[in-house]
């Protein structure tokens, strides 16, 4: 039962953070398409790790830094919307999974093209 409750809290926090991202006024975050890939809550519910990716990966580190500076805003949004004893601290992290999968796909395509060239000779 505890695992189910933890998963439900993570899901609700993901929804709240997604909606709250629209309210950020910082121009470094405003026009970006951010995706929350994973939300992990510690067992004692004191910390929530949020992994995000951005369609434009060029300055994802700066975006994560901006969001980490605004973590008090996100924590207060969680406290206002979820009835729990203590709102967890929020920590944003980069998710390089999409970038890495594109890189692997490109390498596989390069290998395929090399094999095709060898087959023609």
Secondary structure, 3 states (H helix, E strand, C coil): CHHHHHHHHHHHHHHHHHHHHCCCCCHHHHCCCEEEEEEEECCCCCEEEEEEEECCHHHHHHHHHHHHHCHHHHHHHHHHHCCCCCCCEEEEEECCHHHHHHHHHHHHHHHHHHHHHHHHC
